[in-house]
Amino acid sequence: MSRHSRLSSAGLVGRQFQASPTASILLAVLVAVAAFAAVALPRAITALHTESLQQSMAAVEPRELDLTASTRDRPPVGPGESALPEDVSAVWGSQAEQAEQIRERLPDELRAVLGPPSAVVVGDPVIASTAEQGVGSTVFRIQPGFDPRLREHAELSEGDWPAPFDGAVPGAEPIEIVLSVPVAERLEWAVGETRTLDFPTGQVPAIVTGTYTAVDPADPFWSHVPTALRANREQVGLSPPIITGVGMLDPSSWETVQSVSLPIQFQVWFPLEPGEVRAEQMSTLIDQLGEVESRMEPLDQSAETLSFRTAESITFRSGLRDVLIQARSEAVAVDAVLATVASGPIGVTVAVLVLGALVVFERRRTGLELAAARGGSTGQLRAVLGAEGAIIGLPALLAGGVAGTFAVSSDAGTGGWWLAAAFALAPGVLLAASAGQLSPLRRARVDLGGVPARGRWIAELAVVLVAATAVVLLFRRGLAGTDPAGPASVDPLLAAVPLLLALVVCVVVLRLYPLPLRRLVTVLERRRSLVAFLGAARALRDPSAGLVPVLAVVVGVAVAVFSAVLLGTVRGGIEASAAVQVGADVQLHSGPLTTAQLDELRAIDGVEAIAPVYSTDSAPLEIDGQRRPTTVVVVDVAEMTAVQEGRSGVVPLPAELGAGDAADRPVAVLASGALAERLAGSDRVRLDGQEIDVVEGVTAETAFTPRRDWLLVDRSKARPFTDTLVPRTVLIRVAPDASARAVADAAVEIAGDGATADTPDSLATALAASPAARGLMVALAIAIVLTSLATALAIVLTLVVGRPARERLLPLLSTLGLRRREERALVAWEIGPVVVAAVVAGAALGLLLPAVVLPAINIAAFTGAIVQPPISIDPLLVGGVLAGAIAVSAIGAWVAASIGGRADAARALRKEEES
């Protein structure tokens, strides 16, 4: 029974596998590694996108990410269903209920990343005067604030919460307020002290009943009312300093105070929960935010007879969409680069799998040809080979794929599994396709031409035409991912071009390298050395290296060189972008800076000049009747020009920005390039109700704000657009003989807690450490290592495939006196000429690829810039990487030349007789 089972079809297949399992096991290992990479790498890329997105959101002020509606109109007042205390709900309940209804109308994925609504009303500053206050003394101002959830956000430090105000303005009944501890100290207003508030309609006393501290100072709520925790200090010229802070009233007091003639800002927002935002949601959230921002949300009014204007509708805006678009642009660029680079390793992997399958096939050739001679049909042989291929590939697919899934936790869909499945099916398909080559007859020489040669010409011409067409289409199409808000996908054209060009280079190499080789054979045949002549002749008439190993070498070297050029380009772009973003020798970021602190900055040893950015607040921009918020940058043009003089890449500031009087209309402004384009064809443009004149549009990035849409106005004309001019950013010019880092450290010490200072060098280091740039560099390094190792393996496998012919030849030559060293030289001749040609061609292709594919990739996404960096070739970096690739190829050739050993002459004669 046992004998019968071993002679059955299944038994024979099993015995065949057991006879020489090493090649099959190694092929299974190759498939498992390829499957692991195919599954793990897309998941790692998704994790990289999520990390990059989280970092981008962390760099933005929370209030800019929240979905926020802001209006000068009054909010609706009245009772409604809410979780507010009963007395507060009687006034704010309607607003809270309507805000919750708006939240329920938000798209599902957007609503899932937003928290419950918050609201606050803050009035314009009013002077809080004391009886002792005289001319020239400090001016104290209060912004009346109303927070329905004040007691959730703050806790009393001293005194009591304010009582509801039901008096009149003007009037004698005092308004009770509470101040945060830091604001009370800056305003020099003690608990129990009474001052007079100068409202536009008259005066009313105000008393501080208590002070409070924030329950959580890091709560994003406080970013919407920053002067509640830290008072602003402003001083213009020789005028007295102005201290401004928010004084919170009892929230139910709004029912009375709403009728006071005082400009207010009503904000309602849904706080973003950044931890809930994932990279795979970016496209969906961009679309949903665009939909929400394009519509107006109506508000129901219960008091239509009031004499003041109440909000009939509100429009929500969020800086999150800009962050997502920028992150989407970075992700598209990362995907484009990695797809371009990955096409090389994928091509080499396929080449190695083909060679591995050929090794297995050659191990099975003798037995299968014997089966064919004894009546086995081609279909039966094909089934046997396909079954072995399935046994090799499918378990390896499961092992590698499952390992890749557990190695990286992010979800990247099923695309990686499809690629892994293709790798797993390759052995079976390749082995089954080889069944037609089984014949006990001698194989024909490949250099004699005939019908296959004519077919080769047709195939090569087709490859060249397809590659040329792809390159032309790529140049005509231009930059990939020009719609960063669109869905993410791998660009097949961009991914295919490098591999198509590599195939063209392989065609050129295989066509041209025999020409000098024939000349060499002619020269060597006149000499006495057998090894050189025989090696050159064998390399010409029956070469071991065909398209597959040549493709592996060309792609391996090209990927290494291309990666080196790309690394140099990104590095140079990062350095240039850092210099532009800092905009000076040092850029200081901090909380509100006082005039005294600015004077201390000027007095730092080594500082030549400073230029504060006085405001980057948002203001409503009206374009032909449509309103949208935009960032208004306020600088002193003369100060900024003095700091940035002589620097390259800075935003030019036209002199007309600061010319004329503050009352001149329209107000001259500088616009970002994207915003200037939208304003160019408009008939009516107003900024916060004031006419403006865009003197110039700037497409370059700026050191003043990270936002893409902005308007810049000179400090002397900024009063209509902002209430306070308190700098949080200062650009510093350092003397040539001074240390920028030392000045930066001194500036941080002056600015106090939370302050940071950047120099071009420190920012370049930070940009290089960003997830996108770091991930790119790691990916390129991995691509270089993997393709180099795969190239060496392809060279080894190429000579392993040619081992049977070598086992017939070398033992016969050894009986004629061929020495061991000369045997190795003959083996090296089999692969050496074509590998040398492929290395040279691969290096040329690697230098050509950047000019072909980089214009179609948004490299600026890795550098933090707006414009594409120029292609930069670092000779040391490229030379070092190329030398490493050549060394790996040489080591592979040397190892391959040492494989095979010496076979005895009797075995060789027997093989020759059998063939």
ZAMARGU-4260 file (C-alpha; in steps of 0.2 Angstrom, whole numbers, plus 5000, padded with zeros to 4 digits):
<rodrens>
0) 5000/5000/5000 | 5014/5011/5004 | 5023/5008/4988 | 5007/5011/4978 | 5005/5028/4987
5) 5023/5033/4983 | 5020/5029/4965 | 5004/5039/4963 | 5003/5056/4955 | 5003/5064/4972
10) 5017/5053/4978 | 5028/5057/4964 | 5025/5075/4966 | 5030/5074/4984 | 5045/5064/4981
15) 5051/5077/4968 | 5049/5091/4980 | 5059/5081/4994 | 5073/5077/4981 | 5078/5095/4980
20) 5069/5106/4992 | 5081/5120/4995 | 5077/5130/4980 | 5058/5129/4983 | 5061/5134/5002
25) 5071/5149/4997 | 5058/5154/4984 | 5045/5153/4998 | 5055/5164/5009 | 5057/5177/4995
30) 5038/5177/4993 | 5035/5179/5011 | 5047/5194/5012 | 5038/5202/4997 | 5021/5198/5005
35) 5026/5206/5021 | 5033/5222/5013 | 5017/5223/5002 | 5005/5222/5017 | 5016/5232/5030
40) 5022/5246/5020 | 5005/5254/5015 | 5000/5252/5033 | 5016/5261/5038 | 5013/5275/5026
45) 4995/5278/5033 | 5002/5279/5050 | 5015/5291/5044 | 5001/5302/5036 | 4991/5301/5053
50) 5007/5306/5063 | 5010/5321/5051 | 4992/5327/5052 | 4992/5326/5071 | 5008/5336/5071
55) 5001/5349/5059 | 4986/5351/5070 | 4996/5353/5085 | 5005/5368/5078 | 4989/5378/5075
60) 4980/5388/5088 | 4965/5377/5094 | 4953/5391/5090 | 4958/5391/5072 | 4954/5372/5071
65) 4937/5373/5079 | 4922/5375/5068 | 4918/5393/5073 | 4904/5406/5069 | 4908/5424/5074
70) 4897/5439/5071 | 4894/5456/5078 | 4876/5453/5080 | 4867/5448/5096 | 4864/5430/5100
75) 4846/5424/5102 | 4840/5425/5120 | 4827/5414/5128 | 4824/5398/5137 | 4827/5381/5128
80) 4832/5363/5131 | 4850/5363/5137 | 4861/5356/5151 | 4864/5374/5158 | 4859/5379/5176
85) 4841/5384/5176 | 4844/5403/5178 | 4857/5403/5164 | 4846/5392/5153 | 4832/5405/5154
90) 4843/5417/5145 | 4855/5406/5135 | 4844/5390/5133 | 4838/5395/5116 | 4855/5398/5109
95) 4862/5382/5117 | 4847/5372/5110 | 4849/5379/5092 | 4868/5376/5093 | 4865/5358/5097
100) 4852/5356/5083 | 4866/5363/5071 | 4878/5350/5077 | 4865/5336/5073 | 4864/5343/5055
105) 4882/5341/5053 | 4889/5327/5042 | 4892/5311/5052 | 4911/5310/5050 | 4913/5328/5054
110) 4902/5328/5069 | 4911/5313/5076 | 4927/5323/5077 | 4919/5338/5085 | 4914/5341/5103
115) 4898/5349/5111 | 4895/5367/5106 | 4902/5382/5116 | 4898/5400/5115 | 4904/5417/5122
120) 4900/5435/5120 | 4914/5448/5122 | 4911/5466/5121 | 4923/5479/5114 | 4935/5487/5127
125) 4928/5501/5138 | 4939/5512/5149 | 4938/5507/5168 | 4943/5523/5176 | 4948/5527/5194
130) 4945/5543/5204 | 4964/5545/5205 | 4967/5543/5187 | 4975/5558/5179 | 4982/5563/5162
135) 4996/5552/5156 | 4993/5538/5168 | 4990/5520/5163 | 4974/5517/5154 | 4964/5502/5160
140) 4951/5494/5149 | 4938/5480/5152 | 4930/5469/5139 | 4913/5463/5146 | 4912/5445/5144
145) 4898/5432/5145 | 4901/5413/5146 | 4886/5402/5149 | 4898/5389/5156 | 4909/5400/5166
150) 4908/5390/5182 | 4913/5374/5172 | 4929/5383/5165 | 4934/5393/5180 | 4936/5391/5199
155) 4936/5405/5212 | 4952/5410/5219 | 4946/5424/5230 | 4929/5432/5233 | 4912/5427/5226
160) 4904/5425/5209 | 4895/5440/5202 | 4877/5442/5204 | 4865/5445/5189 | 4864/5463/5184
165) 4847/5470/5181 | 4851/5489/5181 | 4853/5502/5168 | 4867/5509/5158 | 4870/5523/5162
170) 4865/5521/5180 | 4870/5520/5198 | 4868/5501/5201 | 4886/5493/5199 | 4890/5479/5188
175) 4898/5464/5196 | 4912/5456/5187 | 4926/5443/5191 | 4943/5444/5184 | 4956/5430/5182
180) 4971/5432/5194 | 4984/5437/5181 | 4972/5450/5173 | 4967/5458/5190 | 4986/5460/5194
185) 4989/5468/5177 | 4974/5480/5179 | 4979/5483/5197 | 4961/5480/5202 | 4958/5472/5219
190) 4943/5462/5225 | 4930/5474/5232 | 4936/5489/5222 | 4924/5499/5212 | 4928/5508/5195
195) 4918/5518/5182 | 4915/5510/5165 | 4913/5522/5151 | 4901/5514/5139 | 4896/5523/5123
200) 4879/5528/5131 | 4886/5533/5148 | 4895/5528/5163 | 4891/5514/5176 | 4900/5508/5191
205) 4908/5491/5191 | 4915/5481/5206 | 4926/5466/5206 | 4918/5453/5217 | 4931/5439/5215
210) 4945/5432/5205 | 4947/5415/5197 | 4959/5403/5189 | 4956/5392/5174 | 4951/5374/5179
215) 4962/5369/5164 | 4973/5383/5157 | 4976/5372/5142 | 4958/5370/5138 | 4955/5376/5120
220) 4941/5387/5126 | 4953/5400/5133 | 4960/5402/5115 | 4944/5410/5110 | 4945/5423/5124
225) 4964/5425/5126 | 4963/5441/5136 | 4952/5433/5149 | 4968/5424/5156 | 4981/5437/5151
230) 4979/5455/5149 | 4985/5464/5133 | 4997/5479/5135 | 4998/5491/5121 | 5008/5507/5119
235) 5010/5518/5104 | 5024/5531/5104 | 5024/5542/5119 | 5006/5539/5124 | 5002/5530/5140
240) 5001/5511/5140 | 4984/5503/5138 | 4980/5487/5148 | 4965/5477/5142 | 4957/5462/5149
245) 4941/5452/5150 | 4929/5455/5165 | 4916/5441/5166 | 4899/5445/5171 | 4886/5433/5177
250) 4880/5425/5161 | 4861/5428/5165 | 4866/5447/5165 | 4866/5446/5146 | 4847/5448/5145
255) 4849/5466/5152 | 4866/5471/5145 | 4861/5465/5127 | 4852/5482/5125 | 4867/5492/5129
260) 4875/5501/5114 | 4891/5492/5114 | 4899/5483/5099 | 4901/5464/5103 | 4908/5449/5096
265) 4897/5433/5098 | 4906/5417/5095 | 4899/5399/5095 | 4910/5385/5090 | 4911/5366/5090
270) 4929/5361/5098 | 4939/5349/5087 | 4945/5333/5095 | 4961/5331/5086 | 4964/5313/5092
275) 4949/5308/5083 | 4955/5314/5066 | 4964/5300/5055 | 4973/5302/5039 | 4961/5291/5029
280) 4947/5304/5034 | 4956/5319/5026 | 4947/5319/5009 | 4930/5316/5017 | 4932/5329/5030
285) 4938/5342/5017 | 4923/5339/5007 | 4911/5340/5022 | 4919/5356/5029 | 4918/5364/5012
290) 4899/5360/5012 | 4897/5367/5030 | 4906/5383/5027 | 4896/5386/5011 | 4880/5387/5020
295) 4871/5399/5032 | 4863/5392/5048 | 4847/5401/5052 | 4844/5406/5070 | 4826/5408/5077
300) 4823/5424/5086 | 4810/5426/5100 | 4812/5445/5103 | 4809/5453/5086 | 4804/5470/5094
305) 4821/5474/5101 | 4830/5490/5095 | 4847/5481/5092 | 4851/5469/5078 | 4851/5451/5082
310) 4859/5437/5072 | 4847/5430/5060 | 4860/5417/5053 | 4878/5412/5056 | 4891/5405/5045
315) 4904/5393/5052 | 4922/5393/5047 | 4937/5382/5052 | 4956/5383/5049 | 4955/5364/5050
320) 4951/5363/5031 | 4967/5372/5027 | 4977/5361/5038 | 4969/5345/5030 | 4972/5352/5013
325) 4990/5355/5017 | 4991/5338/5025 | 4982/5330/5010 | 4995/5339/4999 | 5009/5332/5009
330) 5001/5314/5008 | 4999/5315/4990 | 5017/5320/4988 | 5023/5306/4999 | 5012/5294/4990
335) 5019/5300/4973 | 5037/5299/4978 | 5035/5282/4986 | 5025/5275/4972 | 5039/5281/4960
340) 5053/5274/4971 | 5043/5258/4974 | 5041/5254/4956 | 5060/5250/4956 | 5060/5238/4971
345) 5044/5230/4964 | 5052/5228/4947 | 5068/5220/4956 | 5057/5209/4967 | 5048/5202/4951
350) 5065/5199/4943 | 5071/5190/4958 | 5055/5180/4959 | 5057/5176/4940 | 5075/5170/4943
355) 5070/5160/4959 | 5057/5151/4949 | 5069/5148/4935 | 5081/5140/4948 | 5067/5129/4954
360) 5063/5124/4936 | 5081/5120/4932 | 5081/5109/4948 | 5066/5100/4941 | 5071/5100/4923
365) 5079/5083/4922 | 5065/5073/4930 | 5051/5082/4921 | 5060/5080/4904 | 5061/5061/4908
370) 5043/5061/4912 | 5039/5070/4895 | 5050/5057/4886 | 5040/5043/4894 | 5023/5050/4888
375) 5019/5064/4900 | 5008/5077/4892 | 5012/5096/4893 | 4996/5098/4903 | 5001/5086/4916
380) 5019/5094/4917 | 5011/5111/4919 | 4999/5105/4932 | 5014/5097/4942 | 5024/5113/4941
385) 5009/5124/4945 | 5005/5114/4960 | 5022/5116/4967 | 5021/5134/4964 | 5005/5135/4974
390) 5013/5125/4988 | 5027/5138/4988 | 5017/5154/4986 | 5001/5152/4996 | 5008/5148/5013
395) 5021/5161/5011 | 5007/5173/5007 | 4998/5170/5023 | 5014/5170/5034 | 5021/5186/5026
400) 5004/5195/5025 | 4999/5191/5043 | 5016/5196/5049 | 5014/5213/5040 | 4997/5216/5048
405) 5003/5213/5065 | 5019/5223/5062 | 5009/5239/5059 | 4992/5243/5067 | 4985/5256/5055
410) 4972/5251/5042 | 4977/5254/5023 | 4963/5244/5015 | 4966/5229/5004 | 4977/5236/4991
415) 4993/5228/4999 | 4985/5211/5000 | 4981/5211/4982 | 5000/5215/4978 | 5005/5201/4990
420) 4993/5189/4981 | 5001/5194/4965 | 5018/5189/4972 | 5012/5173/4979 | 5004/5168/4963
425) 5020/5172/4953 | 5029/5156/4957 | 5015/5145/4951 | 5012/5155/4935 | 5030/5156/4931
430) 5033/5137/4934 | 5018/5132/4924 | 5022/5144/4910 | 5040/5135/4909 | 5032/5118/4905
435) 5033/5122/4886 | 5052/5123/4888 | 5054/5104/4893 | 5063/5094/4880 | 5076/5081/4881
440) 5084/5089/4865 | 5099/5101/4866 | 5093/5120/4868 | 5097/5131/4854 | 5109/5145/4854
445) 5102/5162/4858 | 5113/5172/4847 | 5108/5164/4830 | 5093/5175/4827 | 5078/5168/4817
450) 5060/5171/4821 | 5062/5174/4839 | 5074/5188/4835 | 5061/5197/4824 | 5049/5195/4838
455) 5061/5203/4850 | 5063/5218/4839 | 5044/5221/4839 | 5043/5219/4858 | 5058/5231/4860
460) 5050/5244/4849 | 5033/5242/4858 | 5042/5245/4875 | 5051/5261/4868 | 5035/5268/4861
465) 5025/5265/4877 | 5039/5273/4887 | 5040/5288/4876 | 5021/5290/4876 | 5021/5289/4895
470) 5034/5302/4897 | 5025/5314/4885 | 5009/5312/4894 | 5018/5315/4911 | 5026/5332/4905
475) 5009/5338/4897 | 5000/5334/4913 | 5012/5343/4925 | 5011/5342/4943 | 5003/5327/4951
480) 4991/5330/4965 | 4986/5347/4960 | 4969/5345/4968 | 4975/5341/4986 | 4957/5341/4992
485) 4953/5326/4980 | 4954/5308/4985 | 4970/5300/4988 | 4976/5288/4975 | 4992/5281/4968
490) 4996/5289/4951 | 4998/5275/4939 | 5007/5285/4926 | 5020/5292/4938 | 5023/5275/4945
495) 5025/5267/4928 | 5037/5279/4920 | 5053/5274/4930 | 5050/5256/4926 | 5046/5259/4908
500) 5062/5270/4906 | 5071/5256/4915 | 5065/5243/4902 | 5070/5255/4888 | 5088/5256/4896
505) 5088/5237/4897 | 5084/5236/4879 | 5098/5248/4875 | 5110/5238/4886 | 5106/5221/4878
510) 5107/5228/4861 | 5123/5238/4863 | 5134/5228/4875 | 5137/5214/4862 | 5145/5226/4850
515) 5161/5230/4860 | 5161/5212/4866 | 5162/5205/4848 | 5177/5217/4845 | 5185/5210/4861
520) 5182/5192/4856 | 5191/5196/4839 | 5206/5204/4848 | 5207/5190/4861 | 5206/5175/4849
525) 5224/5181/4843 | 5231/5179/4860 | 5237/5164/4869 | 5225/5166/4885 | 5211/5153/4884
530) 5201/5160/4899 | 5199/5178/4892 | 5194/5172/4875 | 5183/5158/4880 | 5174/5169/4893
535) 5171/5183/4881 | 5165/5171/4868 | 5153/5162/4880 | 5146/5179/4886 | 5143/5183/4868
540) 5135/5167/4861 | 5126/5160/4876 | 5125/5174/4890 | 5118/5170/4907 | 5111/5187/4909
545) 5096/5191/4899 | 5082/5204/4902 | 5078/5199/4920 | 5095/5201/4928 | 5099/5216/4918
550) 5083/5224/4923 | 5087/5220/4941 | 5104/5229/4940 | 5098/5244/4930 | 5084/5247/4942
555) 5094/5244/4958 | 5107/5257/4953 | 5095/5269/4946 | 5084/5269/4962 | 5100/5272/4972
560) 5106/5286/4962 | 5088/5294/4960 | 5085/5292/4979 | 5102/5301/4982 | 5097/5316/4971
565) 5080/5317/4979 | 5087/5317/4996 | 5099/5331/4991 | 5084/5341/4983 | 5074/5339/4999
570) 5088/5344/5010 | 5092/5360/5000 | 5073/5364/4999 | 5072/5363/5018 | 5086/5374/5021
575) 5079/5387/5009 | 5062/5386/5016 | 5068/5388/5034 | 5077/5404/5029 | 5061/5411/5021
580) 5050/5406/5035 | 5061/5413/5049 | 5062/5429/5038 | 5077/5435/5049 | 5091/5429/5059
585) 5080/5425/5074 | 5061/5424/5075 | 5053/5424/5092 | 5036/5417/5097 | 5028/5421/5113
590) 5013/5427/5122 | 5008/5445/5121 | 5024/5456/5123 | 5024/5472/5132 | 5033/5488/5126
595) 5045/5486/5140 | 5049/5468/5134 | 5051/5475/5116 | 5064/5488/5123 | 5073/5474/5131
600) 5074/5464/5115 | 5081/5479/5106 | 5094/5480/5120 | 5101/5462/5118 | 5119/5462/5114
605) 5121/5459/5096 | 5104/5464/5090 | 5104/5477/5076 | 5085/5479/5074 | 5068/5471/5078
610) 5051/5470/5069 | 5036/5465/5079 | 5021/5457/5070 | 5008/5467/5079 | 4993/5456/5075
615) 4987/5441/5065 | 4969/5442/5070 | 4955/5437/5058 | 4943/5450/5051 | 4928/5448/5039
620) 4932/5451/5021 | 4918/5455/5009 | 4920/5451/4991 | 4905/5456/4980 | 4893/5454/4994
625) 4900/5437/5000 | 4908/5437/5017 | 4922/5426/5023 | 4935/5428/5037 | 4953/5431/5032
630) 4969/5434/5042 | 4975/5452/5044 | 4994/5454/5047 | 4999/5470/5055 | 5017/5476/5054
635) 5027/5492/5054 | 5033/5492/5036 | 5049/5503/5040 | 5053/5491/5055 | 5051/5475/5044
640) 5061/5482/5030 | 5076/5487/5041 | 5076/5469/5048 | 5074/5460/5032 | 5086/5471/5021
645) 5098/5461/5011 | 5089/5444/5014 | 5084/5433/4999 | 5066/5426/4998 | 5058/5438/5009
650) 5041/5446/5005 | 5044/5463/4997 | 5034/5477/5006 | 5030/5491/4994 | 5032/5508/5001
655) 5014/5514/4998 | 5008/5502/5012 | 5015/5515/5024 | 5012/5531/5014 | 4998/5543/5018
660) 4987/5546/5033 | 4978/5533/5044 | 4962/5541/5038 | 4965/5538/5019 | 4953/5527/5010
665) 4954/5514/5002 | 4967/5506/5014 | 4983/5500/5004 | 4986/5481/5008 | 4997/5467/5002
670) 4988/5451/4998 | 4994/5433/4997 | 4994/5426/4979 | 4979/5415/4981 | 4968/5429/4989
675) 4974/5442/4976 | 4968/5431/4962 | 4951/5430/4969 | 4950/5449/4973 | 4957/5454/4955
680) 4940/5452/4946 | 4929/5458/4960 | 4919/5474/4959 | 4917/5478/4978 | 4930/5473/4991
685) 4929/5478/5009 | 4938/5472/5025 | 4928/5474/5040 | 4917/5487/5032 | 4932/5497/5025
690) 4937/5499/5007 | 4954/5492/5003 | 4966/5493/4988 | 4977/5478/4985 | 4994/5485/4979
695) 5002/5469/4975 | 4999/5450/4977 | 5013/5439/4984 | 5014/5420/4979 | 5029/5417/4990
700) 5028/5411/5008 | 5029/5423/5022 | 5037/5423/5039 | 5022/5433/5047 | 5009/5419/5047
705) 5007/5401/5041 | 4990/5404/5034 | 4989/5403/5015 | 4976/5417/5014 | 4981/5434/5022
710) 4981/5453/5020 | 4995/5463/5026 | 4992/5481/5032 | 5004/5494/5039 | 5003/5497/5058
715) 4998/5515/5055 | 4982/5510/5046 | 4977/5495/5056 | 4965/5502/5068 | 4949/5499/5058
720) 4953/5480/5058 | 4959/5476/5075 | 4956/5482/5093 | 4973/5478/5100 | 4990/5478/5093
725) 5000/5467/5104 | 5014/5457/5096 | 5016/5439/5099 | 5030/5437/5085 | 5045/5447/5083
730) 5058/5446/5069 | 5076/5450/5075 | 5091/5455/5065 | 5108/5450/5072 | 5125/5458/5070
735) 5137/5448/5058 | 5149/5445/5073 | 5135/5440/5085 | 5128/5422/5088 | 5110/5420/5082
740) 5108/5406/5095 | 5114/5416/5109 | 5102/5430/5104 | 5088/5418/5103 | 5091/5411/5120
745) 5091/5429/5127 | 5075/5433/5118 | 5066/5418/5125 | 5072/5423/5143 | 5064/5440/5141
750) 5048/5434/5133 | 5045/5422/5148 | 5036/5405/5149 | 5030/5397/5133 | 5041/5407/5122
755) 5051/5399/5108 | 5064/5406/5096 | 5069/5399/5079 | 5084/5402/5068 | 5085/5396/5050
760) 5097/5382/5056 | 5085/5376/5070 | 5070/5377/5059 | 5078/5367/5046 | 5082/5354/5058
765) 5064/5354/5064 | 5057/5353/5046 | 5069/5338/5043 | 5062/5330/5058 | 5044/5332/5052
770) 5035/5315/5049 | 5034/5318/5030 | 5052/5322/5028 | 5058/5309/5040 | 5047/5296/5032
775) 5053/5300/5015 | 5071/5299/5020 | 5068/5282/5029 | 5059/5276/5014 | 5072/5281/5002
780) 5086/5273/5013 | 5075/5257/5014 | 5073/5257/4995 | 5092/5259/4992 | 5096/5245/5004
785) 5083/5233/4998 | 5086/5236/4979 | 5104/5234/4982 | 5102/5218/4991 | 5090/5212/4978
790) 5101/5216/4964 | 5115/5206/4972 | 5103/5192/4974 | 5098/5193/4956 | 5116/5192/4951
795) 5118/5176/4961 | 5102/5168/4955 | 5107/5172/4937 | 5123/5161/4939 | 5114/5148/4948
800) 5102/5147/4934 | 5116/5144/4922 | 5124/5131/4933 | 5119/5116/4923 | 5128/5121/4908
805) 5143/5126/4918 | 5143/5109/4926 | 5145/5101/4909 | 5159/5113/4903 | 5170/5116/4918
810) 5175/5098/4923 | 5180/5095/4905 | 5191/5110/4905 | 5198/5105/4921 | 5204/5088/4914
815) 5213/5099/4901 | 5222/5108/4915 | 5211/5123/4919 | 5215/5129/4937 | 5202/5133/4950
820) 5206/5152/4949 | 5203/5151/4930 | 5186/5143/4933 | 5181/5157/4943 | 5187/5169/4930
825) 5176/5160/4917 | 5161/5161/4928 | 5164/5180/4931 | 5165/5182/4912 | 5147/5175/4911
830) 5140/5190/4921 | 5153/5203/4921 | 5152/5212/4904 | 5133/5214/4905 | 5133/5219/4924
835) 5146/5233/4920 | 5135/5239/4906 | 5120/5239/4917 | 5128/5248/4931 | 5134/5262/4919
840) 5116/5263/4911 | 5108/5262/4928 | 5118/5277/4935 | 5114/5287/4919 | 5095/5283/4922
845) 5096/5288/4940 | 5103/5305/4935 | 5089/5307/4922 | 5074/5301/4932 | 5074/5317/4943
850) 5072/5328/4928 | 5058/5317/4921 | 5047/5313/4937 | 5051/5327/4950 | 5042/5341/4941
855) 5027/5330/4942 | 5029/5328/4961 | 5025/5341/4974 | 5042/5341/4983 | 5037/5357/4992
860) 5026/5347/5003 | 5042/5340/5011 | 5051/5357/5013 | 5037/5367/5021 | 5038/5379/5006
865) 5025/5385/4993 | 5035/5384/4978 | 5045/5369/4971 | 5063/5368/4976 | 5076/5366/4961
870) 5084/5349/4958 | 5100/5348/4968 | 5113/5335/4965 | 5125/5333/4979 | 5141/5325/4971
875) 5147/5318/4988 | 5130/5310/4992 | 5127/5304/4974 | 5145/5297/4972 | 5144/5288/4989
880) 5127/5280/4985 | 5133/5275/4968 | 5149/5268/4975 | 5139/5258/4987 | 5128/5251/4974
885) 5143/5246/4963 | 5151/5238/4978 | 5135/5228/4982 | 5134/5222/4964 | 5153/5217/4964
890) 5151/5207/4979 | 5136/5198/4972 | 5146/5194/4956 | 5160/5188/4967 | 5149/5177/4977
895) 5140/5170/4962 | 5157/5166/4954 | 5161/5156/4969 | 5146/5146/4968 | 5145/5129/4960
900) 5161/5120/4965 | 5171/5108/4955 | 5161/5094/4947 | 5169/5077/4942 | 5173/5074/4923
905) 5163/5057/4923 | 5147/5066/4929 | 5150/5079/4916 | 5152/5066/4902 | 5137/5057/4907
910) 5127/5073/4906 | 5134/5077/4889 | 5129/5060/4883 | 5111/5062/4891 | 5109/5078/4882
</rodrens>
